[in-house]
Amino acid sequence: MKKMIRNGIACVMVFAACGMVFANGKKDSTSKKTTYKFGFTEMSAGSFFDACYSGLTSEIHEGDKVIHVEGKADSNYQLSVIEDFISQGCDLVFYNPSDGAASGAALKLLADAGIPVVNFDSAVCDLSKVASYVAVDAYSAGNIAGLELIKNHPDGGSVAVLDFPASDAATQRTKGFLDAIQNKGFKVVAQMDAGAKPEKGLAIMNDILQAHKDLLAVFCINDECAQGAYSAITAAGEHVEIYSVNGGPEAKAAMKKDGKSGIWKCTAAQSPIQVGKESAKVAYRILNKEPYKKQILIPSFAITPDNIDTYGKQVWQ
């Protein structure tokens, strides 16, 4: 009889363990959580990432929680954010790295903790280490901007590029642009890191304008650094055209204000709201062990002074 009681107690202990929450916040695969806790971290603050977050939270189920911490454009700081997500027992992390090349340490911590990652917007150093990657097709966005430049200037000319090598998405945009204009009569006279921010875009563009008096156009990897370029060009009284990526409120406002004679000629649209929505949707499929796509690329399109009345009515797509 005592042996039977001991066996019965052992069985109860085994069954209880099946629903136990372990140190990393995960439940045993035989049980199913009814609510989830997510971590969300982006490279830096900005309306683009606000729109990503808004799209994501619109798909988060009632009762689930999202812990949102900005990365401050600092990979070391963002690593500490990831460590905090782990300590808080997040079930999944939405990760946009401050520096893709430096993302390996964060990915290892998350893998060791058994926490899946949905990498959004800009790719980490090794996409095989994440469950899914969700972004606007960055190469296509840069390519679209380049094709608009060719359409407006079929004879070519001198161009500059404001890039941001720390971001894989920015690198892909630049590659798409340069591939589009290759062998089309254009000469890249300057290619410089503008930090993806207005302040640095302003300073770099001022330097480029001083050095290259015959500049036709500048390609900017996002609308933020393009804002700085726009300020530098207009303050100098020049007519250097801007081709950028984002389709954000800054570019739209300039196009609407200046009209077809203005210098901001194209912004290849990103759809951060859709990026956020798709990130949330794939996260639930991952956690619920349903089939899901390893990569989700959202198409881009050109916003120009010709169609700004169609796309300028909303802040983001």
Backbone hydrogen bonds in HBPLUS format (Angstrom, degrees):
<---DONOR---> <-ACCEPTOR-->    atom                        ^
c    i                          cat <-CA-CA->   ^        H-A-AA   ^      H-
h    n   atom  resd res      DA  || num        DHA   H-A  angle D-A-AA Bond
n    s   type  num  typ     dist DA aas  dist angle  dist       angle   num
A0005-ILE N   A0001-MET O   2.99 MM   4  6.37 154.1  2.06 151.1 158.3     1
A0006-ARG N   A0002-LYS O   2.89 MM   4  6.19 162.7  1.92 152.1 156.7     2
A0007-ASN N   A0003-LYS O   2.94 MM   4  6.19 158.7  1.98 148.3 154.1     3
A0008-GLY N   A0004-MET O   2.90 MM   4  6.12 149.8  1.99 143.8 152.4     4
A0009-ILE N   A0005-ILE O   2.88 MM   4  6.21 158.0  1.93 154.6 159.8     5
A0010-ALA N   A0006-ARG O   2.97 MM   4  6.23 157.4  2.02 147.6 154.0     6
A0011-CYS N   A0007-ASN O   2.96 MM   4  6.24 151.8  2.04 144.8 152.0     7
A0012-VAL N   A0008-GLY O   3.02 MM   4  6.34 158.1  2.07 149.3 154.7     8
A0013-MET N   A0009-ILE O   2.95 MM   4  6.26 156.2  2.01 150.1 156.7     9
A0014-VAL N   A0010-ALA O   2.98 MM   4  6.26 152.2  2.06 146.9 154.2    10
A0015-PHE N   A0011-CYS O   2.94 MM   4  6.23 165.1  1.96 156.3 159.4    11
A0016-ALA N   A0012-VAL O   2.89 MM   4  6.08 154.4  1.95 147.7 155.3    12
A0017-ALA N   A0013-MET O   3.02 MM   4  6.20 149.8  2.12 142.0 149.7    13
A0018-CYS N   A0015-PHE O   3.13 MM   3  5.23 133.4  2.36  96.0 108.4    14
A0019-GLY N   A0016-ALA O   3.22 MM   3  5.84 148.5  2.32 112.6 119.4    15
A0020-MET N   A0017-ALA O   3.07 MM   3  4.95 165.1  2.09 106.9 111.0    16
A0022-PHE N   A0026-LYS O   2.95 MM   4  5.58 169.2  1.96 164.6 161.0    17
A0025-GLY N   A0022-PHE O   2.94 MM   3  5.50 159.6  1.98 122.7 125.3    18
A0031-SER N   A0028-ASP O   3.00 MM   3  5.79 170.5  2.01 127.5 130.6    19
A0065-LYS N   A0036-TYR O   3.01 MM  29  6.50 158.6  2.06 155.3 161.8    20
A0091-ASP N   A0037-LYS O   2.67 MM  54  5.49 159.3  1.71 154.7 160.6    21
A0038-PHE N   A0065-LYS O   2.75 MM  27  6.08 166.2  1.77 159.5 164.3    22
A0067-ILE N   A0038-PHE O   2.78 MM  29  6.09 166.9  1.80 152.1 155.1    23
A0039-GLY N   A0092-LEU O   3.05 MM  53  6.50 153.4  2.12 147.5 155.2    24
A0094-PHE N   A0039-GLY O   2.69 MM  55  5.98 169.9  1.70 159.3 159.7    25
A0040-PHE N   A0067-ILE O   2.81 MM  27  5.98 149.3  1.90 167.3 160.6    26
A0069-VAL N   A0040-PHE O   2.98 MM  29  6.37 161.0  2.02 165.7 172.0    27
A0041-THR N   A0094-PHE O   3.02 MM  53  6.38 160.6  2.06 161.8 166.6    28
A0096-ASN N   A0041-THR O   2.94 MM  55  6.16 153.5  2.02 162.1 167.1    29
A0071-GLY N   A0042-GLU O   2.66 MM  29  5.49 142.6  1.80 156.7 169.4    30
A0073-ALA N   A0043-MET O   2.55 MM  30  5.11 156.2  1.60 165.4 163.3    31
A0050-ASP N   A0046-GLY O   3.00 MM   4  6.30 147.5  2.11 147.5 157.8    32
A0051-ALA N   A0047-SER O   2.95 MM   4  6.14 148.7  2.05 141.5 148.6    33
A0052-CYS N   A0048-PHE O   2.99 MM   4  6.40 148.3  2.09 142.1 151.5    34
A0053-TYR N   A0049-PHE O   2.92 MM   4  6.09 165.2  1.95 146.9 150.2    35
A0054-SER N   A0050-ASP O   2.87 MM   4  6.09 153.2  1.94 143.4 151.5    36
A0055-GLY N   A0051-ALA O   2.92 MM   4  6.10 163.7  1.95 149.9 153.6    37
A0056-LEU N   A0052-CYS O   2.92 MM   4  6.18 157.5  1.97 148.8 155.6    38
A0057-THR N   A0053-TYR O   2.87 MM   4  6.08 172.8  1.88 156.9 158.1    39
A0058-SER N   A0054-SER O   3.13 MM   4  6.24 138.6  2.31 140.9 151.1    40
A0059-GLU N   A0056-LEU O   2.94 MM   3  5.53 157.7  1.99 116.2 123.4    41
A0060-ILE N   A0057-THR O   3.28 MM   3  4.94 154.9  2.34  93.9 101.3    42
A0064-ASP N   A0061-HIS O   3.07 MM   3  5.68 164.0  2.10 135.6 139.3    43
A0074-ASP N   A0071-GLY O   3.17 MM   3  6.07 157.6  2.22 128.7 131.7    44
A0078-GLN N   A0074-ASP O   2.88 MM   4  6.12 161.9  1.91 155.1 161.0    45
A0079-LEU N   A0075-SER O   2.94 MM   4  6.08 140.4  2.10 137.2 147.1    46
A0080-SER N   A0076-ASN O   3.30 MM   4  6.66 147.5  2.41 140.4 147.6    47
A0080-SER N   A0077-TYR O   3.00 MM   3  5.22 121.7  2.35  99.2 113.7    48
A0081-VAL N   A0077-TYR O   3.09 MM   4  6.53 139.9  2.26 141.2 153.1    49
A0082-ILE N   A0078-GLN O   3.00 MM   4  6.36 154.5  2.06 148.6 154.0    50
A0083-GLU N   A0079-LEU O   2.98 MM   4  6.31 156.3  2.04 146.1 152.6    51
A0084-ASP N   A0080-SER O   3.03 MM   4  6.25 147.2  2.14 138.5 146.7    52
A0085-PHE N   A0081-VAL O   2.94 MM   4  6.32 151.4  2.02 148.4 156.6    53
A0086-ILE N   A0082-ILE O   3.02 MM   4  6.35 155.9  2.08 151.8 157.6    54
A0087-SER N   A0083-GLU O   3.00 MM   4  6.29 158.8  2.05 145.2 151.0    55
A0088-GLN N   A0084-ASP O   2.94 MM   4  6.14 139.6  2.11 145.0 155.6    56
A0090-CYS N   A0085-PHE O   3.16 MM   5  5.66 167.5  2.18 155.0 156.0    57
A0089-GLY N   A0086-ILE O   3.01 MM   3  5.20 160.1  2.05 107.8 113.5    58
A0093-VAL N   A0116-PRO O   3.10 MM  23  6.56 161.5  2.13 157.2 162.6    59
A0118-VAL N   A0093-VAL O   2.93 MM  25  6.27 163.0  1.96 153.3 158.4    60
A0095-TYR N   A0118-VAL O   2.95 MM  23  6.20 155.7  2.01 140.2 147.9    61
A0120-PHE N   A0095-TYR O   3.13 MM  25  6.13 147.9  2.24 124.8 134.3    62
A0102-ALA N   A0099-ASP O   2.95 MM   3  5.36 139.5  2.11 110.0 121.7    63
A0100-GLY N   A0166-ALA O   3.28 MM  66  6.43 145.9  2.40 169.7 175.9    64
A0103-SER N   A0100-GLY O   3.22 MM   3  5.22 165.5  2.24 110.5 111.3    65
A0107-LEU N   A0103-SER O   3.07 MM   4  6.31 163.1  2.10 157.3 162.6    66
A0108-LYS N   A0104-GLY O   2.96 MM   4  6.17 152.4  2.04 148.5 155.4    67
A0109-LEU N   A0105-ALA O   3.12 MM   4  6.38 161.4  2.15 148.3 152.7    68
A0110-LEU N   A0106-ALA O   3.04 MM   4  6.29 163.8  2.07 152.9 157.0    69
A0111-ALA N   A0107-LEU O   2.90 MM   4  6.06 156.0  1.96 145.6 152.7    70
A0112-ASP N   A0108-LYS O   2.86 MM   4  6.02 164.4  1.88 154.5 158.5    71
A0113-ALA N   A0109-LEU O   3.04 MM   4  6.23 140.6  2.20 139.3 149.9    72
A0115-ILE N   A0110-LEU O   2.93 MM   5  5.22 166.3  1.94 156.6 154.1    73
A0114-GLY N   A0111-ALA O   2.99 MM   3  4.97 151.9  2.07 100.4 109.4    74
A0131-ALA N   A0117-VAL O   2.88 MM  14  5.46 138.7  2.05 139.8 153.0    75
A0119-ASN N   A0132-SER O   2.91 MM  13  6.25 147.6  2.02 169.2 167.2    76
A0134-VAL N   A0119-ASN O   2.87 MM  15  6.34 156.5  1.93 155.9 163.8    77
A0122-SER N   A0120-PHE O   2.88 MM   2  5.91 126.9  2.17 114.2  98.9    78
A0121-ASP N   A0134-VAL O   2.80 MM  13  6.19 148.5  1.90 153.2 158.7    79
A0129-LYS N   A0126-ASP O   3.01 MM   3  5.78 165.9  2.03 121.8 126.4    80
A0130-VAL N   A0127-LEU O   3.28 MM   3  5.53 170.7  2.29 109.5 111.9    81
A0133-TYR N   A0294-LYS O   2.88 MM 161  6.19 146.8  1.99 133.7 142.6    82
A0296-ILE N   A0133-TYR O   2.78 MM 163  6.18 161.2  1.82 165.6 169.7    83
A0135-ALA N   A0296-ILE O   3.01 MM 161  6.48 161.0  2.05 167.5 172.4    84
A0298-ILE N   A0135-ALA O   2.81 MM 163  6.10 156.1  1.86 138.6 146.6    85
A0138-ALA N   A0136-VAL O   2.77 MM   2  5.67  98.8  2.43 120.9 106.4    86
A0137-ASP N   A0298-ILE O   2.92 MM 161  5.70 157.8  1.97 144.3 145.0    87
A0141-ALA N   A0137-ASP O   3.01 MM   4  6.31 150.4  2.10 149.2 158.2    88
A0142-GLY N   A0138-ALA O   3.14 MM   4  6.48 163.6  2.16 157.2 159.0    89
A0143-ASN N   A0139-TYR O   2.96 MM   4  6.17 157.1  2.01 149.7 157.1    90
A0144-ILE N   A0140-SER O   2.84 MM   4  6.04 152.9  1.91 150.0 156.5    91
A0145-ALA N   A0141-ALA O   3.20 MM   4  6.52 155.4  2.26 146.0 151.5    92
A0146-GLY N   A0142-GLY O   3.06 MM   4  6.36 154.8  2.12 146.3 153.3    93
A0147-LEU N   A0143-ASN O   2.92 MM   4  6.22 152.4  2.00 149.8 157.3    94
A0148-GLU N   A0144-ILE O   3.07 MM   4  6.34 147.4  2.18 144.6 152.9    95
A0149-LEU N   A0145-ALA O   3.12 MM   4  6.44 152.0  2.20 144.5 151.8    96
A0150-ILE N   A0146-GLY O   3.02 MM   4  6.34 158.9  2.06 149.7 155.1    97
A0151-LYS N   A0147-LEU O   2.95 MM   4  6.15 156.0  2.01 143.0 149.6    98
A0152-ASN N   A0148-GLU O   3.00 MM   4  6.24 153.6  2.08 146.9 153.4    99
A0153-HIS N   A0149-LEU O   2.86 MM   4  5.98 139.6  2.02 146.5 158.3   100
A0156-GLY N   A0153-HIS O   3.00 MM   3  5.56 167.5  2.02 121.1 125.0   101
A0157-GLY N   A0185-GLY O   3.10 MM  28  6.37 129.1  2.37 118.8 127.8   102
A0187-LYS N   A0157-GLY O   2.93 MM  30  6.15 156.3  1.99 142.2 146.7   103
A0216-LEU N   A0158-SER O   2.80 MM  58  5.38 161.6  1.84 145.5 151.9   104
A0159-VAL N   A0187-LYS O   2.84 MM  28  6.03 164.4  1.86 151.5 153.4   105
A0189-VAL N   A0159-VAL O   2.89 MM  30  6.05 149.3  1.98 158.8 169.0   106
A0160-ALA N   A0217-ALA O   3.02 MM  57  6.53 147.1  2.13 141.4 151.5   107
A0219-PHE N   A0160-ALA O   2.84 MM  59  6.27 160.7  1.87 152.4 155.8   108
A0161-VAL N   A0190-ALA O   2.83 MM  29  6.22 147.4  1.94 143.4 154.3   109
A0192-MET N   A0161-VAL O   2.92 MM  31  6.39 153.7  1.99 168.2 169.6   110
A0162-LEU N   A0219-PHE O   2.79 MM  57  6.14 168.1  1.80 168.4 172.2   111
A0221-ILE N   A0162-LEU O   3.15 MM  59  6.36 153.6  2.22 171.5 173.3   112
A0163-ASP N   A0192-MET O   2.80 MM  29  5.90 149.6  1.89 142.8 150.8   113
A0194-ALA N   A0163-ASP O   2.90 MM  31  5.87 157.9  1.95 157.6 159.0   114
A0167-SER N   A0164-PHE O   3.09 MM   3  6.05 170.1  2.10 132.9 135.7   115
A0171-THR N   A0167-SER O   3.00 MM   4  6.26 155.6  2.06 146.7 153.7   116
A0172-GLN N   A0168-ASP O   2.91 MM   4  6.17 155.2  1.97 152.9 159.1   117
A0173-ARG N   A0169-ALA O   2.97 MM   4  6.25 150.4  2.06 145.8 154.2   118
A0174-THR N   A0170-ALA O   2.99 MM   4  6.25 162.7  2.02 151.0 155.0   119
A0175-LYS N   A0171-THR O   2.97 MM   4  6.20 158.9  2.02 145.6 151.7   120
A0176-GLY N   A0172-GLN O   2.93 MM   4  6.11 159.4  1.97 146.4 151.7   121
A0177-PHE N   A0173-ARG O   2.97 MM   4  6.25 157.3  2.02 151.2 157.0   122
A0178-LEU N   A0174-THR O   2.90 MM   4  6.12 172.4  1.90 158.9 160.5   123
A0179-ASP N   A0175-LYS O   2.88 MM   4  5.97 157.8  1.93 150.2 156.5   124
A0180-ALA N   A0176-GLY O   3.12 MM   4  6.22 148.9  2.22 137.6 145.5   125
A0181-ILE N   A0177-PHE O   3.18 MM   4  6.54 154.2  2.25 152.4 158.1   126
A0182-GLN N   A0178-LEU O   3.07 MM   4  5.99 120.0  2.45 139.7 153.2   127
A0184-LYS N   A0181-ILE O   3.13 MM   3  5.35 138.7  2.31 141.1 132.5   128
A0201-GLY N   A0197-LYS O   3.01 MM   4  6.09 156.3  2.07 152.0 159.7   129
A0202-LEU N   A0198-PRO O   2.86 MM   4  6.04 151.3  1.94 151.5 157.8   130
A0203-ALA N   A0199-GLU O   3.17 MM   4  6.50 162.4  2.21 145.7 149.6   131
A0204-ILE N   A0200-LYS O   2.87 MM   4  6.01 174.6  1.88 158.9 160.5   132
A0205-MET N   A0201-GLY O   2.98 MM   4  5.90 157.1  2.03 139.7 146.9   133
A0206-ASN N   A0202-LEU O   3.01 MM   4  6.17 154.5  2.08 146.0 152.7   134
A0207-ASP N   A0203-ALA O   3.21 MM   4  6.52 157.2  2.26 146.4 151.6   135
A0208-ILE N   A0204-ILE O   2.99 MM   4  6.30 157.7  2.04 150.3 156.7   136
A0209-LEU N   A0205-MET O   2.90 MM   4  6.08 161.2  1.94 153.8 158.3   137
A0210-GLN N   A0206-ASN O   3.13 MM   4  6.35 149.9  2.22 144.5 152.0   138
A0211-ALA N   A0207-ASP O   3.12 MM   4  6.38 146.9  2.23 143.6 152.3   139
A0212-HIS N   A0208-ILE O   2.88 MM   4  5.94 140.9  2.04 152.3 162.2   140
A0241-GLU N   A0216-LEU O   3.06 MM  25  6.41 158.2  2.11 146.3 139.4   141
A0218-VAL N   A0241-GLU O   2.78 MM  23  6.23 147.0  1.89 161.6 172.1   142
A0243-TYR N   A0218-VAL O   2.97 MM  25  6.25 156.7  2.02 164.4 166.0   143
A0220-CYS N   A0243-TYR O   2.86 MM  23  6.29 154.9  1.93 149.7 157.8   144
A0226-ALA N   A0222-ASN O   3.20 MM   4  6.32 146.2  2.32 139.0 149.0   145
A0227-GLN N   A0223-ASP O   2.87 MM   4  6.06 130.7  2.11 137.0 147.3   146
A0227-GLN N   A0224-GLU O   3.13 MM   3  5.25 133.9  2.35  96.5 108.5   147
A0229-ALA N   A0225-CYS O   3.09 MM   4  6.46 156.7  2.14 144.4 151.0   148
A0230-TYR N   A0226-ALA O   2.76 MM   4  5.92 157.9  1.80 149.3 155.3   149
A0231-SER N   A0227-GLN O   2.98 MM   4  6.26 157.0  2.03 148.3 153.9   150
A0232-ALA N   A0228-GLY O   3.00 MM   4  6.26 159.0  2.04 150.1 155.6   151
A0233-ILE N   A0229-ALA O   2.90 MM   4  6.09 165.3  1.93 155.4 159.3   152
A0234-THR N   A0230-TYR O   2.97 MM   4  6.07 170.5  1.98 152.4 155.4   153
A0235-ALA N   A0231-SER O   2.97 MM   4  5.94 156.2  2.03 142.0 149.3   154
A0236-ALA N   A0232-ALA O   3.08 MM   4  6.17 143.9  2.22 139.5 148.5   155
A0238-GLU N   A0233-ILE O   3.09 MM   5  5.40 156.3  2.14 160.8 157.3   156
A0237-GLY N   A0234-THR O   3.09 MM   3  5.00 150.3  2.18  97.1 106.3   157
A0242-ILE N   A0263-ILE O   2.76 MM  21  5.94 160.9  1.80 147.7 148.2   158
A0265-LYS N   A0242-ILE O   2.96 MM  23  5.77 137.3  2.14 143.4 154.9   159
A0244-SER N   A0266-CYS O   2.87 MM  22  6.20 163.6  1.90 144.1 148.9   160
A0268-ALA N   A0244-SER O   2.86 MM  24  6.31 160.7  1.90 140.7 138.9   161
A0246-ASN N   A0268-ALA O   2.80 MM  22  5.77 173.4  1.80 148.1 149.9   162
A0270-GLN N   A0246-ASN O   2.79 MM  24  4.76 162.0  1.82 117.1 113.2   163
A0252-LYS N   A0248-GLY O   3.22 MM   4  6.39 168.8  2.23 156.3 159.8   164
A0253-ALA N   A0249-PRO O   2.92 MM   4  5.92 156.5  1.98 142.3 148.5   165
A0254-ALA N   A0250-GLU O   3.14 MM   4  6.39 159.8  2.19 147.3 152.2   166
A0255-MET N   A0251-ALA O   2.98 MM   4  6.21 163.8  2.00 153.7 158.2   167
A0256-LYS N   A0252-LYS O   2.95 MM   4  6.12 162.6  1.98 150.7 155.4   168
A0257-LYS N   A0253-ALA O   2.96 MM   4  6.07 156.4  2.02 146.1 152.8   169
A0258-ASP N   A0254-ALA O   2.91 MM   4  5.95 169.0  1.93 154.2 157.1   170
A0259-GLY N   A0255-MET O   2.91 MM   4  5.57 147.0  2.02 140.4 148.3   171
A0262-GLY N   A0259-GLY O   3.07 MM   3  5.53 164.7  2.09 116.3 120.7   172
A0267-THR N   A0303-ILE O   2.97 MM  36  5.34 152.8  2.05 150.5 158.8   173
A0303-ILE N   A0267-THR O   3.04 MM  36  5.34 153.0  2.12 133.3 141.9   174
A0269-ALA N   A0301-PHE O   2.69 MM  32  5.37 160.1  1.73 171.9 164.6   175
A0274-GLN N   A0271-SER O   3.01 MM   3  5.38 117.4  2.41 106.1 120.5   176
A0275-VAL N   A0271-SER O   2.93 MM   4  6.28 151.3  2.02 149.4 158.8   177
A0276-GLY N   A0272-PRO O   2.93 MM   4  6.14 161.1  1.97 150.3 153.6   178
A0277-LYS N   A0273-ILE O   3.01 MM   4  6.29 160.7  2.05 146.8 152.2   179
A0278-GLU N   A0274-GLN O   2.89 MM   4  6.03 172.3  1.90 155.5 157.2   180
A0279-SER N   A0275-VAL O   2.96 MM   4  6.05 148.6  2.06 142.9 152.0   181
A0280-ALA N   A0276-GLY O   3.09 MM   4  6.34 159.7  2.13 151.2 155.1   182
A0281-LYS N   A0277-LYS O   3.00 MM   4  6.27 162.8  2.04 151.6 156.7   183
A0282-VAL N   A0278-GLU O   2.99 MM   4  6.12 165.1  2.02 148.2 151.5   184
A0283-ALA N   A0279-SER O   3.04 MM   4  6.12 144.8  2.17 139.2 149.2   185
A0284-TYR N   A0280-ALA O   3.19 MM   4  6.51 156.2  2.25 152.8 156.2   186
A0285-ARG N   A0281-LYS O   3.30 MM   4  6.61 153.2  2.37 141.9 149.3   187
A0286-ILE N   A0282-VAL O   2.94 MM   4  6.18 153.8  2.01 147.7 154.6   188
A0287-LEU N   A0283-ALA O   2.97 MM   4  6.24 169.7  1.98 155.6 157.2   189
A0288-ASN N   A0284-TYR O   2.89 MM   4  5.89 149.7  1.98 143.4 151.6   190
A0290-GLU N   A0285-ARG O   2.80 MM   5  4.86 170.8  1.81 154.9 154.9   191
A0289-LYS N   A0286-ILE O   3.10 MM   3  5.12 158.7  2.15 105.5 110.2   192
A0307-ASN N   A0304-THR O   3.07 MM   3  5.51 139.8  2.24 110.3 120.0   193
A0308-ILE N   A0304-THR O   2.96 MM   4  5.79 112.2  2.44 152.0 170.1   194
A0310-THR N   A0307-ASN O   2.92 MM   3  5.52 145.6  2.04 115.9 125.6   195
A0311-TYR N   A0307-ASN O   3.34 MM   4  6.75 156.3  2.40 150.0 156.4   196
A0312-GLY N   A0308-ILE O   2.63 MM   4  5.07 139.4  1.79 147.0 152.9   197
